Amino acid sequence: MVDQRRFRFGVTVGQIPNAKAGLEMARRAESSGFSTFLQPDTLFTPAPLPTLAAAAAATTTLRVGTWVLCDSLREPRMLAWEAATVDQLSAGRLELGLGVGRPDAEKDAARLGIPYGSPGQRVQRLAASVRTLKGLLSGGEPGFPAGVQRPHAPILIAASGPRLLAFAAREADIVAFGWPPDTTVKAAEKRIAIVRDAAADRFDGLELAAGLIAIGDEDHPWLRRMGLDVRALADAGAITVLTGTPSQMADTLRRRRDTLGLSYLTVPIQSAESFAPVVEILHGD
């Protein structure tokens, strides 16, 4: 058994039909007990940081975060300026999620006219960006805008492969695991072991996060479009889905926290309503 953290839950938003709907999404997430309002980084969704500033203005306690920014698409000093602004406007509620890019992020880079780089180059670039962001957001450069939180806004690093997992273990405040939809507890343990070994004595201070792709037994059209079935994944022991009653789902998450240390879980906005009863059960747990 690993040391326990209290549960936190985030909702990932993505598409927002209009400003009114976006603000209502944020207010509903806050009233339902979610901890964070999360925006991905794709050209077919609204730009993350302006969206998060608006969500923060419409709420009072809800934290806002990027899930996650593709580091290659942004100059780190410019990002630090914008992130510090959102941290200021939200009164210290920003969480800055970073990664080396989802599988098709290279297409976004091409459309933006930005070099993308090889996997190795992107990992090196992320390491340099994290150093820069930590220094600037913590007020380490006189005259440069700094964030409100100290030492800086929490930095989440999304990782999948061993090299990036080890880097996240050493540098992140939150490690978000990117794993396939059919990942089981046994498979997850292998990746978490990489983080534990690389983090050494800082492991107990890390928050471990992962995304749930579907909640409940009802039909999930977005999963079908990817050729996935929630019941088949659940029957195979995948930890990316949750089925059963709210009480049963809460018990499942407790067991996973006991076994894996996962305490920060996110769900897509489509599943937020179905997941809200689980959030209520686990509030303060």
N, C-alpha and C positions, 0 to 999 in steps of 0.2 A: 504494500500500500504506500502511496506517495502522500506527501503533505497536502492538505486541502486548502484551497482558496474558496472564497464565496463565489457563487455563480454570478455571472453577468451574461446578458443576452443582447445581441445586436440585430437590427433589421437592415438588410441590404436592399436598396431601392431601385437604382437603375433608371428605367424610363419613368418620366414624370409628364403627364399629359398637358398640364398647365400650372401656372404659379399657385392658384388657389388649391388645386389638388395636392401639390407638393407640400404646401404648408399644413394641410389637413393630415397628410401622411405623418408628418413629424409630430403634430399634436397628438394623434392617435397612438403613435408609438410610445410617447411619453406617458400618456394616461394608462396605457396597457402594461406599464412596468418595464419596458425595454430600457436598457442602459445607453445604447448608442444607436445613432442614425447614420448609416454607412452608404457612401456613394462610390460606385466603381469608376474606373478610368477607361472609358471607351469613347470613340468619336460618335457613336450612335446613342449616347446618353448625355445629359447635361454635364458641363464642366464641373468637376467635383468641388473645388474650393468655393466658388460663388454659391453653389447649391447648399453647401454646408453652412455658409454664413447666413443664408436666408432661413434655413431650418433652425439654427441657433436663435435667431431673432424671434422666431415664432414660439419658442419654448423657454423653459426656465432652468430645468435640471438635466435635460437630455444632453448627453455628450454626442459630439459629431466627429466622424472619422472617414478617412479614405480607405477603401477596401478593394484594391490598393492602387496607389500611384505607380505607373511605370516609370522608373527612374530615368531611363534613357530619353524620355520625351521632355525632360525639364532640366534647365540649368539650375544647379543647387542653390546658388545665391538668390536667384529670383524666386525660387520656391520657398526659401527661408523667409523672404520678405512677405510673400503672400500668406504663408502659414502663420507667421507672427501676427499678421493682421487678423486672420480668422480667430486665433487664440485670444487676441485682445477683444474683438467684437463679441465673442462668446463668453467672455469673463472666465477664460481658462478651461474651456470644455473640449478643446481639440485633441484628437488622437491621430497621429500621422502614420498612416500605413504605407509601406514602400515595398517594391518588389522589382524583379528584373524583367517583368512583362509576361502577360498571359500568352498562350500559344499563338494567337493571331495578332499580337500587338505590333508585329513588324509591319503589317499593312497600315496601321495608324501612323507609324513613323514615316512611311513612304508618302502618305497623303499630306503629312505636315512638313515634308522636306527635311527630316531630321535623320542623321545616321543612327542606325540601330545597333550594329556591332554583333560580334559572336557571343555565345554564352559566357565564355571566359572574360571577354572584354566588359560585358555588362555586369558581371559580378565585381570586377575590379572597380568599375565606375560607381556602383552602388556603395562599395566600401568607402570610397572617397567622398561621395555625397553625404553619407551618414556622418562622417567626421565634420564636414562643413556645417551641416544642419545642426548638429549638437552644439557646436561652438557658437553659431550665430543666434539660435533660438534661446540659448542660455544667457545672452547678453555679453558674450565673450569679445565682441568687437565694438568699441565705443563709437557711438553715432549710428550704428546699424540697428534697425527695429528689432526688438526682442519680444518673445512671447511672454505671457503672464505666468505660466506654470514654471516651477523650478524643480530640478535643474533645467528642464525643458519639457515641452509637450511629450507625452509618452510616444515612443516610436515602436511601431509594430512592423515586423519584417515577415513577409510571406515567403515560405521556402518549401522546396520539395526534395531536391537532390542533396546528397551528403555535404558538398562544399558549402552551399548556401545555408543549410541547416546549422552547420558548425559556426558560420559567421553570425547568423541570427542569435545563436546561443550566447555568443560573446558580446554582442553589441545591442541587441534589442531589449526593450522592456516587455514586449509581448511577441511571442513567436506564433505565427499563424501557419498551420500545416496545410499545404496543398497536396492532397492525395487523391487517387482515383476514386470514382464512385463506389467501387466494390471493395474498398479497404476494410479489412476486419480488425478486430482488436489485436490479434497477433501481428499483423502487418504494421499497424500503427505503433506497437511497442518497439519495433526495430528502428523506426524513424525518431521516436522520442528518446531512445537510448543514445542516438547520435547527439541530440541536444544536451542530454544529461552529461555525457562525457565531455563535450566541448565546453559546457558552461561551468563545470567544476563547482566551486563554492558559491557561484552566483545563481545556481539552478533554482534554489528555493525561492529566490526573488522574482523569477520569471512567471509571467502569466501565459498559459498555453491555450491557444485558440484553434477552432476549426469551424468550418461551415457545414450546416445541415442543408441538404439539397431538397428535401421534401418531408412534410409532416402529415401523419395520418394515412388512412387507407383509401381516401377518395382519389379520383382520377387526377393526374398531374400532366396536363397537355405538354408542358415544356420538357418533361422527362421523356414522354413518348417521342417527341421530335428528335431526341438524342438517342433513341433506341433503348431507353431504360425503363424498367418497371419497378415501382416502389416495393411491391410485395415480393418480387423475386430478389431484390437487393436485401430486404429485411430477412427473408428466409435464409439467405446466404451469410447472414451475420454482418452485413455492412454497417459501419458506424456513421454513415453519411445520411441515413434516414431514421425516422422514428415512427413507430406505429403503435396502436393500442389506445387505451383511454388516457386522458391527461395524467391520472395517477400512475398508470403503468409507464408512461413516457418519462415522468419525473423520476421514478425509481430506476429506469434504465440509465438516465443521465447521472444519477448518483453513483451507480455501479461503475460507469465509465470514468467518472472523476476519481473514484477510489483506485481504479486499476491504472488509468493513464495520466491522471492529473489534469484532464481537460475541464476547465471551469468557465471558459468564455466561448459561447456558442452563438453562431449567427444563423438567421433564416432569411430566405428571400421574402420580399414584401407580399408575394402571393400566399405565403404560409403564415403570415403574422397573426391573422385572426384565429387560425386553428391552433397556433402555438401559445396564444395569450393565456389560456388556462394553466399551461405548464409553467409559464413565467410566474403566474400568481402563486402557484403551489410552492415554487422554489425561491420565492422572494426572501432574501435574508439568510438563505441556507448556505 
